[in-house]
Amino acid sequence: MAFLDLGTIDEFKFKPNTIMKHAMNTAKTTALIVLLFLVGLTANAQGTETRTPGDFTKIESGGSWDVYVEIGNRDEVRIESENIDLDKIITEVDNGKLKLKLEKGNYKNVRLKFYVTMREIEGLGSSGSGSITVEDNIETDKLALGVSGSGLIKLKNVHARTVSAGISGSGDILIEGGTARDVHVGQSGSGAFEAIDLEAESVDVGKSGSGKTYITALENLKVGASGSGNVYYRGDPRMQVATSGSAKVVKQ
């Protein structure tokens, strides 16, 4: 049988100072580990990332964030997130359409921006309360624009054969200028279509609700309106107008 060496007994005696020092060191180490973990979570939840999900000519944005678009020699997306995990942000291309959205979940006070570069713009859609802004001139054959909810699409100058715009809810579409052969506008709700400096040969407007419409029609203007939303126009076009409610067609 082996016996405990009496010379080692002192190592097992109760030593308050040693135990306290060990406890303090353990607490500091634990606190440091927790801090590093939290910092890791914060770093993971924010940041900047550039993605190239594929070729696209259209954007569909579904949320409360802002999207800034420029025309360039590539198709890519740069994400700037202040409080959303980059892994939760979806940027996928489906049939030439870039979809910007978040994974399913409960998100509050989202602070997120997208900077999109694309070679050609054929369609822009916003659902929710976010915005899409294009400062570059858009030159394309057909341009489709859609807003549902309280979102905003804001464009500088558009030069297209056909522009089609649909608004549902309180969202707005603003076009500062340009030219088009045909413009088609469909509105329901209180959202406005403002494109008084977009010179179009023919304009067709169908609307219900209180949303206002501002357009220029050089040759033909066709309006079907119900509700209280007025249509304001420039030009001397041939007119076809059918209204119900208090809606009016007013020359600017």
C-alpha positions as CSV (number, residue, x, y, z in Angstrom):
1,M,0.0,0.0,0.0
2,A,1.4,3.4,-0.9
3,F,1.2,6.2,1.6
4,L,0.9,9.9,1.0
5,D,4.2,11.7,1.4
6,L,3.8,14.0,4.4
7,G,6.0,16.5,2.6
8,T,3.1,17.2,0.1
9,I,0.5,17.8,2.8
10,D,1.0,21.6,2.6
11,E,-0.1,21.6,-1.0
12,F,-3.6,20.4,0.0
13,K,-4.1,22.8,2.9
14,F,-6.8,25.5,2.7
15,K,-5.2,28.6,1.3
16,P,-7.7,31.5,0.9
17,N,-5.4,33.8,-1.0
18,T,-4.5,31.2,-3.5
19,I,-8.1,30.1,-4.1
20,M,-9.3,33.8,-4.4
21,K,-6.6,34.6,-6.9
22,H,-7.5,31.5,-8.9
23,A,-11.2,32.4,-8.8
24,M,-10.4,36.0,-10.0
25,N,-8.3,34.7,-12.9
26,T,-11.0,32.2,-13.9
27,A,-13.6,35.1,-13.8
28,K,-11.4,37.3,-15.9
29,T,-10.9,34.5,-18.4
30,T,-14.6,33.7,-18.6
31,A,-15.4,37.4,-19.0
32,L,-12.9,37.7,-21.9
33,I,-14.3,34.6,-23.6
34,V,-17.9,36.1,-23.3
35,L,-16.7,39.4,-24.6
36,L,-14.9,37.9,-27.6
37,F,-18.0,35.8,-28.3
38,L,-20.3,38.9,-28.3
39,V,-17.8,40.8,-30.5
40,G,-17.9,37.9,-32.9
41,L,-21.7,38.0,-33.0
42,T,-21.6,41.8,-33.7
43,A,-19.0,41.4,-36.4
44,N,-21.0,38.6,-38.0
45,A,-24.2,40.7,-37.9
46,Q,-22.9,43.6,-39.9
47,G,-20.4,44.5,-42.6
48,T,-19.9,44.9,-46.3
49,E,-19.9,42.2,-48.9
50,T,-19.8,42.1,-52.7
51,R,-21.7,39.3,-54.5
52,T,-21.9,38.3,-58.2
53,P,-25.1,36.1,-58.2
54,G,-25.4,35.9,-62.0
55,D,-26.5,37.9,-65.0
56,F,-29.6,40.0,-64.5
57,T,-31.5,42.9,-66.1
58,K,-34.3,43.3,-63.5
59,I,-34.4,43.9,-59.8
60,E,-37.1,42.9,-57.3
61,S,-36.6,44.4,-53.8
62,G,-38.9,43.2,-51.0
63,G,-38.2,45.1,-47.8
64,S,-37.7,48.4,-46.1
65,W,-34.1,49.1,-47.3
66,D,-32.7,51.4,-50.0
67,V,-31.3,50.2,-53.3
68,Y,-29.0,52.3,-55.3
69,V,-28.4,51.3,-58.9
70,E,-25.8,52.3,-61.4
71,I,-25.1,51.1,-65.0
72,G,-21.7,49.6,-65.5
73,N,-19.9,46.8,-67.3
74,R,-20.8,44.0,-64.9
75,D,-23.7,42.6,-62.8
76,E,-23.0,42.6,-59.1
77,V,-24.4,43.6,-55.7
78,R,-22.6,45.3,-52.8
79,I,-24.3,44.9,-49.4
80,E,-23.8,47.3,-46.5
81,S,-25.4,46.0,-43.3
82,E,-25.4,47.6,-39.9
83,N,-27.4,45.1,-38.0
84,I,-28.4,42.2,-40.2
85,D,-26.3,39.0,-40.4
86,L,-24.9,38.9,-44.0
87,D,-25.8,35.2,-44.1
88,K,-29.5,36.2,-43.6
89,I,-29.5,38.4,-46.7
90,I,-30.6,36.7,-49.9
91,T,-29.4,37.9,-53.3
92,E,-30.5,35.4,-56.0
93,V,-31.1,35.6,-59.7
94,D,-34.2,33.9,-61.2
95,N,-34.8,34.1,-64.9
96,G,-32.8,37.3,-65.2
97,K,-34.3,39.0,-62.2
98,L,-32.2,39.8,-59.1
99,K,-34.2,39.2,-55.9
100,L,-33.2,41.1,-52.8
101,K,-34.7,39.8,-49.6
102,L,-34.1,38.4,-46.1
103,E,-34.6,34.9,-44.8
104,K,-37.8,34.4,-43.0
105,G,-37.7,35.8,-39.5
106,N,-38.7,38.7,-37.2
107,Y,-36.5,41.7,-38.1
108,K,-36.9,45.1,-36.5
109,N,-35.3,48.4,-37.4
110,V,-33.4,47.0,-40.4
111,R,-30.4,49.1,-41.4
112,L,-29.4,47.8,-44.7
113,K,-28.4,49.2,-48.1
114,F,-27.8,47.6,-51.5
115,Y,-25.5,49.1,-54.2
116,V,-26.3,47.3,-57.5
117,T,-24.3,47.6,-60.7
118,M,-25.9,46.2,-63.8
119,R,-25.2,46.4,-67.5
120,E,-28.8,46.9,-68.6
121,I,-32.0,47.8,-66.8
122,E,-35.3,46.3,-68.1
123,G,-37.3,46.1,-64.9
124,L,-37.5,47.5,-61.3
125,G,-39.9,46.4,-58.6
126,S,-40.3,47.4,-55.0
127,S,-42.6,45.9,-52.4
128,G,-42.6,47.2,-48.9
129,S,-41.4,50.6,-47.8
130,G,-38.0,50.6,-49.4
131,S,-36.7,52.7,-52.3
132,I,-34.9,52.1,-55.6
133,T,-32.9,55.0,-57.0
134,V,-31.1,55.2,-60.4
135,E,-29.1,58.3,-61.1
136,D,-27.7,57.1,-64.5
137,N,-29.6,57.6,-67.7
138,I,-31.6,54.4,-68.7
139,E,-31.6,53.4,-72.3
140,T,-33.6,50.3,-73.1
141,D,-36.2,48.9,-75.4
142,K,-38.8,48.1,-72.7
143,L,-38.8,49.2,-69.1
144,A,-41.2,47.8,-66.5
145,L,-41.7,49.5,-63.1
146,G,-43.7,48.3,-60.2
147,V,-44.4,49.5,-56.7
148,S,-46.6,47.8,-54.1
149,G,-46.9,49.1,-50.5
150,S,-45.3,52.4,-49.6
151,G,-42.1,52.1,-51.6
152,L,-40.5,54.5,-54.1
153,I,-38.8,54.2,-57.4
154,K,-36.9,57.3,-58.5
155,L,-35.2,57.6,-61.9
156,K,-33.2,60.3,-63.6
157,N,-33.8,60.1,-67.3
158,V,-35.4,57.3,-69.3
159,H,-35.1,56.7,-73.0
160,A,-37.2,53.7,-74.0
161,R,-39.6,52.5,-76.7
162,T,-42.1,51.4,-74.0
163,V,-42.5,52.3,-70.3
164,S,-45.0,50.3,-68.2
165,A,-45.6,51.3,-64.7
166,G,-47.9,49.7,-62.0
167,I,-48.6,51.2,-58.6
168,S,-50.6,49.5,-55.8
169,G,-50.9,51.2,-52.4
170,S,-49.2,54.5,-51.4
171,G,-45.9,54.1,-53.2
172,D,-44.7,56.5,-55.8
173,I,-42.8,56.3,-59.1
174,L,-40.8,59.4,-60.1
175,I,-39.1,59.9,-63.5
176,E,-37.3,63.2,-63.9
177,G,-37.1,63.2,-67.7
178,G,-36.5,61.4,-71.0
179,T,-38.4,60.1,-74.0
180,A,-40.6,57.2,-74.9
181,R,-42.9,56.1,-77.7
182,D,-45.5,54.5,-75.4
183,V,-46.2,54.9,-71.7
184,H,-48.7,52.6,-69.9
185,V,-49.7,53.5,-66.3
186,G,-51.9,51.4,-63.9
187,Q,-52.6,52.8,-60.5
188,S,-54.7,51.7,-57.5
189,G,-54.6,53.4,-54.1
190,S,-53.0,56.7,-53.2
191,G,-49.6,56.3,-54.9
192,A,-48.5,58.9,-57.5
193,F,-46.9,58.5,-61.0
194,E,-44.9,61.7,-61.6
195,A,-43.2,61.9,-65.0
196,I,-44.3,65.2,-66.4
197,D,-40.9,65.7,-68.1
198,L,-40.9,62.3,-69.7
199,E,-42.0,63.1,-73.3
200,A,-44.1,60.3,-74.7
201,E,-45.9,60.0,-78.0
202,S,-48.8,58.0,-76.6
203,V,-49.9,57.6,-73.0
204,D,-52.5,55.1,-71.6
205,V,-53.6,55.6,-68.0
206,G,-56.0,53.3,-66.1
207,K,-56.5,54.1,-62.4
208,S,-58.7,53.9,-59.3
209,G,-58.3,55.6,-56.0
210,S,-56.8,59.0,-55.1
211,G,-53.3,58.7,-56.6
212,K,-52.3,61.5,-59.0
213,T,-50.7,61.1,-62.4
214,Y,-48.4,63.6,-64.1
215,I,-47.5,62.9,-67.7
216,T,-46.6,64.4,-71.1
217,A,-48.4,63.1,-74.2
218,L,-47.5,64.5,-77.5
219,E,-49.9,62.6,-79.8
220,N,-52.4,60.4,-77.9
221,L,-53.7,60.3,-74.4
222,K,-56.2,57.7,-73.2
223,V,-57.5,57.8,-69.6
224,G,-59.9,55.6,-67.7
225,A,-60.2,56.8,-64.1
226,S,-62.4,56.1,-61.1
227,G,-62.1,57.7,-57.7
228,S,-60.6,61.1,-56.9
229,G,-57.1,60.9,-58.5
230,N,-56.6,63.5,-61.1
231,V,-54.5,63.2,-64.3
232,Y,-52.3,66.2,-65.1
233,Y,-50.8,66.4,-68.6
234,R,-48.8,68.5,-71.0
235,G,-49.0,68.4,-74.8
236,D,-51.8,68.6,-77.3
237,P,-52.7,65.0,-77.8
238,R,-55.9,63.4,-79.2
239,M,-57.9,62.6,-76.1
240,Q,-60.0,59.6,-75.1
241,V,-61.3,60.1,-71.5
242,A,-63.7,58.1,-69.3
243,T,-64.0,59.0,-65.7
244,S,-66.2,58.3,-62.7
245,G,-66.2,59.9,-59.3
246,S,-64.4,63.2,-58.9
247,A,-61.3,62.4,-61.0
248,K,-60.4,65.0,-63.6
249,V,-58.0,65.3,-66.5
250,V,-56.3,68.6,-66.3
251,K,-54.0,70.3,-68.8
252,Q,-50.9,71.8,-67.2
